[in-house]
Amino acid sequence: MAISIKKCTLEDKCNLQEISYETFKETFKHQNSTDNMNAYLDGAFNLKQLEKELSNMFSQFFFVYFNNEVAGYLKINTNDAQSEETGDETLEIERIYIKNKFQKHGLGKVLLTKAKDIAVENNKKKIWLGVWEKNDNAIAFYKKMSFVQTGSHSFYMGDEEQTDIIMTKTLE
């Protein structure tokens, strides 16, 4: 079982869009209306939006490969790219998306370690993320990885306001 990570570039935007659609639908379609799902997917993962995010110097994307197949990806943000104002000493994990068929293979841990390593390299004191309050599997995983709930914020799925739990991990 070979696991590897590759930093994404603008040339990866179509693959990034494809995996974003796939993983987001797999995870959330059964709990949201089709209209709200489509509205979110069209806004968050259109090629122009992904190109903008890939071009932001304070955001980074990484594909994770399992046996040479793209299994998921990580998106991290620092400074002004963070979705909340948390200061210069934090790094945001905006997305850890893993295809269903690759879950439970340790890929989430691999991507969290990558985010933590980048945070440490950049002298960040904390890493944080927002996770939908109804995503029990993800919440349990982050708790296991020593994240604690530190707040919440609104997340819009189409026209529906939902709540994301903010979870934070203090780095040693």
Backbone as CSV, one residue per row, in Angstrom:
resi,resn,N_x,N_y,N_z,CA_x,CA_y,CA_z,C_x,C_y,C_z
1,MET,0.857,-1.183,0.000,0.000,0.000,0.000,0.891,1.231,0.000
2,ALA,0.914,1.926,-1.117,1.759,3.108,-1.267,0.921,4.380,-1.122
3,ILE,1.333,5.243,-0.199,0.668,6.528,0.015,1.668,7.629,-0.299
4,SER,1.240,8.608,-1.098,2.116,9.740,-1.401,1.293,11.019,-1.475
5,ILE,1.976,12.154,-1.376,1.334,13.468,-1.415,2.011,14.300,-2.488
6,LYS,1.227,15.063,-3.224,1.759,15.953,-4.265,1.063,17.304,-4.160
7,LYS,1.838,18.367,-4.162,1.258,19.710,-4.143,0.553,19.981,-5.474
8,CYS,-0.625,20.565,-5.399,-1.409,20.879,-6.597,-0.944,22.195,-7.222
9,THR,-1.080,22.265,-8.528,-0.790,23.485,-9.281,-2.033,23.850,-10.095
10,LEU,-1.965,24.981,-10.780,-3.083,25.389,-11.640,-3.446,24.313,-12.656
11,GLU,-2.455,23.559,-13.118,-2.712,22.503,-14.101,-3.590,21.392,-13.529
12,ASP,-3.714,21.332,-12.215,-4.516,20.293,-11.561,-5.971,20.696,-11.346
13,LYS,-6.360,21.882,-11.820,-7.694,22.403,-11.459,-8.834,21.496,-11.900
14,CYS,-8.741,20.856,-13.044,-9.833,19.977,-13.503,-9.927,18.721,-12.635
15,ASN,-8.774,18.144,-12.283,-8.775,16.990,-11.379,-9.285,17.389,-9.998
16,LEU,-8.911,18.582,-9.559,-9.364,19.085,-8.267,-10.879,19.264,-8.269
17,GLN,-11.412,19.801,-9.362,-12.857,19.975,-9.469,-13.566,18.619,-9.414
18,GLU,-13.047,17.670,-10.149,-13.667,16.342,-10.209,-13.713,15.678,-8.832
19,ILE,-12.603,15.701,-8.126,-12.565,15.052,-6.812,-13.377,15.850,-5.785
20,SER,-13.440,17.165,-5.937,-14.257,17.986,-5.032,-15.726,17.617,-5.170
21,TYR,-16.202,17.559,-6.408,-17.594,17.157,-6.655,-17.868,15.775,-6.066
22,GLU,-17.004,14.833,-6.394,-17.232,13.444,-5.975,-17.273,13.297,-4.465
23,THR,-16.272,13.838,-3.785,-16.197,13.654,-2.335,-17.281,14.434,-1.608
24,PHE,-17.601,15.625,-2.094,-18.632,16.422,-1.429,-19.993,15.756,-1.558
25,LYS,-20.297,15.270,-2.754,-21.582,14.574,-2.962,-21.658,13.303,-2.122
26,GLU,-20.588,12.518,-2.126,-20.584,11.272,-1.340,-20.892,11.543,0.128
27,THR,-20.330,12.628,0.640,-20.427,12.910,2.068,-21.742,13.582,2.461
28,PHE,-22.249,14.484,1.602,-23.343,15.350,2.059,-24.661,15.254,1.297
29,LYS,-24.717,14.547,0.164,-25.947,14.579,-0.641,-27.148,13.973,0.078
30,HIS,-26.934,12.975,0.914,-28.050,12.328,1.601,-28.652,13.192,2.713
31,GLN,-27.995,14.305,3.065,-28.505,15.163,4.142,-28.897,16.554,3.653
32,ASN,-28.864,16.770,2.333,-29.169,18.093,1.794,-30.008,17.965,0.530
33,SER,-30.762,19.013,0.245,-31.592,18.993,-0.956,-30.708,19.067,-2.201
34,THR,-31.217,18.528,-3.301,-30.484,18.559,-4.575,-30.204,19.994,-4.992
35,ASP,-31.196,20.879,-4.854,-31.007,22.278,-5.246,-29.891,22.935,-4.449
36,ASN,-29.883,22.734,-3.129,-28.836,23.332,-2.297,-27.462,22.723,-2.596
37,MET,-27.420,21.418,-2.830,-26.152,20.772,-3.190,-25.605,21.374,-4.485
38,ASN,-26.465,21.448,-5.504,-26.024,21.965,-6.802,-25.577,23.417,-6.709
39,ALA,-26.299,24.210,-5.951,-25.925,25.618,-5.787,-24.546,25.728,-5.131
40,TYR,-24.321,24.918,-4.095,-23.028,24.960,-3.417,-21.904,24.487,-4.345
41,LEU,-22.109,23.354,-4.989,-21.078,22.793,-5.874,-20.720,23.770,-6.988
42,ASP,-21.756,24.387,-7.585,-21.516,25.332,-8.685,-20.729,26.556,-8.218
43,GLY,-20.974,27.002,-6.998,-20.265,28.180,-6.487,-18.873,27.866,-5.978
44,ALA,-18.760,26.795,-5.206,-17.494,26.495,-4.534,-16.463,25.851,-5.443
45,PHE,-16.918,25.082,-6.432,-15.983,24.262,-7.183,-15.985,24.526,-8.690
46,ASN,-16.496,25.700,-9.105,-16.370,26.012,-10.533,-14.903,26.298,-10.825
47,LEU,-14.507,26.122,-12.076,-13.081,26.227,-12.423,-12.495,27.597,-12.124
48,LYS,-13.279,28.644,-12.324,-12.789,29.999,-12.041,-12.488,30.156,-10.542
49,GLN,-13.372,29.640,-9.706,-13.166,29.708,-8.256,-11.942,28.895,-7.839
50,LEU,-11.808,27.692,-8.361,-10.651,26.861,-8.011,-9.350,27.491,-8.485
51,GLU,-9.389,28.106,-9.665,-8.201,28.790,-10.186,-7.801,29.937,-9.251
52,LYS,-8.794,30.668,-8.779,-8.548,31.774,-7.848,-7.905,31.251,-6.551
53,GLU,-8.452,30.145,-6.022,-7.919,29.584,-4.783,-6.517,29.015,-4.984
54,LEU,-6.302,28.337,-6.107,-4.980,27.781,-6.395,-3.929,28.876,-6.589
55,SER,-4.371,30.051,-7.003,-3.451,31.175,-7.251,-3.181,32.010,-6.003
56,ASN,-3.926,31.777,-4.940,-3.759,32.549,-3.713,-2.484,32.090,-2.998
57,MET,-1.581,33.027,-2.780,-0.297,32.676,-2.167,-0.431,32.181,-0.724
58,PHE,-1.580,32.404,-0.105,-1.783,31.964,1.273,-2.632,30.693,1.372
59,SER,-2.892,30.051,0.239,-3.602,28.770,0.216,-2.732,27.739,-0.484
60,GLN,-2.844,26.502,-0.035,-2.133,25.400,-0.675,-3.050,24.181,-0.731
61,PHE,-2.954,23.452,-1.834,-3.700,22.210,-2.030,-2.707,21.074,-2.215
62,PHE,-3.060,19.907,-1.687,-2.234,18.712,-1.847,-3.132,17.519,-2.152
63,PHE,-2.816,16.800,-3.231,-3.482,15.530,-3.504,-2.813,14.456,-2.669
64,VAL,-3.613,13.517,-2.177,-3.061,12.322,-1.548,-3.386,11.152,-2.483
65,TYR,-2.371,10.346,-2.720,-2.498,9.188,-3.611,-2.431,7.912,-2.793
66,PHE,-3.274,6.961,-3.173,-3.256,5.631,-2.574,-3.039,4.655,-3.721
67,ASN,-1.905,3.958,-3.706,-1.535,3.066,-4.822,-1.651,3.775,-6.167
68,ASN,-1.090,4.975,-6.241,-1.011,5.787,-7.472,-2.346,6.323,-7.977
69,GLU,-3.405,6.229,-7.191,-4.701,6.806,-7.569,-5.008,7.979,-6.634
70,VAL,-5.498,9.093,-7.211,-5.874,10.225,-6.361,-7.023,9.782,-5.456
71,ALA,-6.777,9.852,-4.155,-7.741,9.372,-3.176,-8.446,10.522,-2.450
72,GLY,-7.855,11.707,-2.505,-8.426,12.840,-1.800,-7.485,14.024,-1.848
73,TYR,-7.837,15.047,-1.058,-6.954,16.208,-1.013,-7.128,17.009,0.259
74,LEU,-6.137,17.867,0.467,-6.068,18.784,1.603,-5.996,20.196,1.062
75,LYS,-6.739,21.114,1.688,-6.573,22.541,1.405,-6.295,23.239,2.726
76,ILE,-5.193,23.998,2.761,-4.856,24.767,3.959,-4.762,26.244,3.612
77,ASN,-5.027,27.077,4.612,-4.972,28.527,4.450,-4.212,29.151,5.616
78,THR,-3.488,30.217,5.292,-2.862,31.036,6.323,-3.218,32.493,6.038
79,ASN,-2.861,33.350,6.982,-3.034,34.795,6.838,-4.439,35.150,6.346
80,ASP,-4.544,36.008,5.317,-5.842,36.509,4.854,-6.697,35.478,4.131
81,ALA,-6.136,34.338,3.781,-6.918,33.305,3.086,-7.813,32.521,4.045
82,GLN,-7.577,32.640,5.348,-8.392,31.903,6.308,-9.841,32.389,6.265
83,SER,-10.757,31.453,6.481,-12.181,31.791,6.398,-12.699,32.493,7.653
84,GLU,-11.896,32.551,8.677,-12.196,33.314,9.896,-10.943,34.108,10.258
85,GLU,-11.136,35.238,10.902,-9.989,36.014,11.373,-9.498,35.398,12.678
86,THR,-8.406,34.655,12.570,-7.868,33.977,13.751,-6.453,34.408,14.076
87,GLY,-5.922,35.328,13.298,-4.592,35.852,13.595,-3.494,35.167,12.803
88,ASP,-2.294,35.706,12.960,-1.129,35.241,12.205,-0.526,33.951,12.745
89,GLU,-0.950,33.532,13.932,-0.329,32.353,14.546,-1.102,31.079,14.279
90,THR,-2.064,31.130,13.332,-2.891,29.957,13.065,-2.826,29.538,11.599
91,LEU,-3.119,28.274,11.381,-3.256,27.705,10.047,-4.618,27.026,10.000
92,GLU,-5.364,27.303,8.947,-6.683,26.690,8.783,-6.588,25.489,7.848
93,ILE,-7.192,24.403,8.274,-7.440,23.276,7.374,-8.858,23.500,6.846
94,GLU,-8.970,23.984,5.614,-10.298,24.262,5.066,-10.977,22.996,4.553
95,ARG,-10.176,22.088,3.983,-10.762,20.856,3.457,-9.802,19.693,3.635
96,ILE,-10.342,18.600,4.143,-9.733,17.278,4.003,-10.836,16.433,3.407
97,TYR,-10.723,16.159,2.136,-11.733,15.387,1.413,-11.097,14.089,0.951
98,ILE,-11.671,12.973,1.368,-11.191,11.645,0.985,-12.362,10.882,0.355
99,LYS,-12.131,10.291,-0.806,-13.162,9.474,-1.441,-13.564,8.351,-0.488
100,ASN,-14.864,8.025,-0.500,-15.368,6.990,0.412,-14.564,5.698,0.348
101,LYS,-14.238,5.262,-0.860,-13.563,3.960,-0.994,-12.143,3.961,-0.410
102,PHE,-11.606,5.136,-0.109,-10.266,5.228,0.469,-10.280,5.605,1.951
103,GLN,-11.466,5.765,2.514,-11.530,6.103,3.940,-11.146,4.879,4.771
104,LYS,-10.691,5.126,5.976,-10.245,4.092,6.916,-8.920,3.452,6.491
105,HIS,-8.111,4.200,5.719,-6.782,3.724,5.329,-5.673,4.630,5.871
106,GLY,-6.017,5.531,6.787,-5.013,6.400,7.389,-4.679,7.645,6.587
107,LEU,-5.429,7.911,5.510,-5.112,9.062,4.658,-5.415,10.389,5.351
108,GLY,-6.469,10.429,6.146,-6.782,11.640,6.898,-5.637,12.010,7.833
109,LYS,-5.068,11.001,8.505,-3.919,11.242,9.395,-2.720,11.761,8.610
110,VAL,-2.500,11.185,7.425,-1.382,11.622,6.586,-1.546,13.099,6.221
111,LEU,-2.765,13.490,5.842,-3.010,14.884,5.454,-2.946,15.815,6.665
112,LEU,-3.443,15.370,7.811,-3.326,16.184,9.030,-1.860,16.397,9.404
113,THR,-1.065,15.359,9.263,0.364,15.477,9.553,1.014,16.481,8.602
114,LYS,0.635,16.451,7.340,1.165,17.409,6.362,0.811,18.834,6.789
115,ALA,-0.449,19.053,7.167,-0.870,20.385,7.609,-0.097,20.815,8.853
116,LYS,0.063,19.897,9.801,0.790,20.215,11.032,2.247,20.553,10.728
117,ASP,2.884,19.780,9.838,4.280,20.047,9.479,4.438,21.437,8.859
118,ILE,3.507,21.810,7.999,3.559,23.138,7.368,3.343,24.224,8.424
119,ALA,2.405,23.975,9.347,2.163,24.940,10.421,3.431,25.153,11.250
120,VAL,4.088,24.064,11.623,5.305,24.157,12.426,6.411,24.887,11.654
121,GLU,6.583,24.540,10.369,7.591,25.209,9.528,7.370,26.719,9.470
122,ASN,6.100,27.123,9.565,5.750,28.539,9.464,5.480,29.184,10.822
123,ASN,5.954,28.528,11.883,5.858,29.055,13.251,4.436,29.347,13.700
124,LYS,3.493,28.534,13.262,2.110,28.685,13.707,1.940,27.977,15.046
125,LYS,1.088,28.520,15.894,0.869,27.957,17.224,-0.332,27.005,17.268
126,LYS,-1.273,27.198,16.319,-2.502,26.389,16.325,-2.917,26.066,14.900
127,ILE,-3.603,24.929,14.769,-4.309,24.628,13.523,-5.782,24.480,13.871
128,TRP,-6.624,24.910,12.959,-8.059,24.885,13.230,-8.814,24.511,11.953
129,LEU,-10.068,24.137,12.154,-10.930,23.771,11.032,-12.382,23.929,11.446
130,GLY,-13.238,23.987,10.435,-14.679,23.975,10.658,-15.217,22.667,10.124
131,VAL,-16.090,22.018,10.895,-16.685,20.744,10.478,-18.184,20.803,10.752
132,TRP,-18.977,20.371,9.784,-20.430,20.424,9.919,-20.862,19.660,11.162
133,GLU,-21.739,20.266,11.940,-22.175,19.674,13.208,-22.818,18.298,13.041
134,LYS,-23.283,17.971,11.838,-23.905,16.665,11.592,-22.938,15.640,11.007
135,ASN,-21.679,16.017,10.827,-20.676,15.099,10.274,-19.980,14.369,11.425
136,ASP,-20.709,13.416,12.003,-20.252,12.723,13.213,-18.923,11.998,13.025
137,ASN,-18.734,11.370,11.865,-17.478,10.637,11.632,-16.284,11.578,11.672
138,ALA,-16.413,12.725,11.003,-15.301,13.683,10.977,-15.038,14.252,12.373
139,ILE,-16.098,14.586,13.088,-15.924,15.138,14.443,-15.198,14.132,15.335
140,ALA,-15.599,12.869,15.266,-14.943,11.829,16.076,-13.467,11.698,15.696
141,PHE,-13.183,11.747,14.392,-11.798,11.657,13.924,-10.960,12.813,14.463
142,TYR,-11.480,14.046,14.359,-10.703,15.200,14.814,-10.493,15.172,16.320
143,LYS,-11.497,14.718,17.066,-11.317,14.587,18.521,-10.200,13.594,18.824
144,LYS,-10.196,12.485,18.082,-9.152,11.476,18.258,-7.764,12.058,17.959
145,MET,-7.731,13.052,17.080,-6.472,13.694,16.694,-6.153,14.909,17.576
146,SER,-6.814,15.015,18.732,-6.561,16.037,19.754,-7.092,17.427,19.413
147,PHE,-8.073,17.512,18.527,-8.750,18.789,18.290,-9.857,18.932,19.333
148,VAL,-10.087,20.171,19.769,-11.170,20.450,20.712,-12.075,21.533,20.125
149,GLN,-13.335,21.471,20.487,-14.276,22.472,19.995,-13.982,23.808,20.656
150,THR,-13.856,24.864,19.817,-13.548,26.189,20.343,-14.555,27.238,19.893
151,GLY,-15.565,26.824,19.129,-16.563,27.786,18.669,-17.415,27.188,17.564
152,SER,-18.081,28.078,16.836,-18.896,27.652,15.701,-19.074,28.837,14.765
153,HIS,-19.463,28.540,13.533,-19.803,29.602,12.591,-20.825,29.078,11.585
154,SER,-21.443,30.000,10.880,-22.444,29.633,9.885,-21.776,29.199,8.589
155,PHE,-22.415,28.247,7.949,-21.982,27.735,6.655,-23.246,27.661,5.802
156,TYR,-23.162,28.139,4.578,-24.356,28.143,3.724,-24.264,27.075,2.652
157,MET,-25.256,26.176,2.680,-25.415,25.151,1.655,-26.582,25.632,0.810
158,GLY,-26.247,26.297,-0.310,-27.311,26.928,-1.088,-27.935,28.013,-0.239
159,ASP,-29.262,27.947,-0.045,-29.947,28.968,0.762,-30.178,28.519,2.207
160,GLU,-29.622,27.373,2.586,-29.817,26.863,3.938,-28.621,27.183,4.820
161,GLU,-28.892,27.866,5.923,-27.836,28.146,6.892,-27.612,26.920,7.762
162,GLN,-26.357,26.485,7.849,-25.987,25.349,8.684,-24.901,25.796,9.655
163,THR,-24.606,24.954,10.629,-23.608,25.304,11.632,-22.390,24.402,11.518
164,ASP,-21.235,25.026,11.409,-19.960,24.317,11.476,-19.388,24.505,12.872
165,ILE,-18.926,23.417,13.438,-18.203,23.472,14.704,-16.756,23.834,14.381
166,ILE,-16.205,24.787,15.094,-14.793,25.131,14.930,-14.011,24.299,15.945
167,MET,-13.023,23.576,15.440,-12.176,22.735,16.285,-10.728,23.185,16.114
168,THR,-10.001,23.199,17.209,-8.638,23.729,17.220,-7.706,22.744,17.911
169,LYS,-6.482,22.724,17.403,-5.430,21.920,18.031,-4.243,22.849,18.276
170,THR,-3.785,22.894,19.519,-2.607,23.680,19.872,-1.372,22.831,19.612
171,LEU,-0.410,23.425,18.919,0.823,22.708,18.581,1.847,22.869,19.697
172,GLU,2.617,21.831,19.908,3.636,21.871,20.983,4.761,22.808,20.594
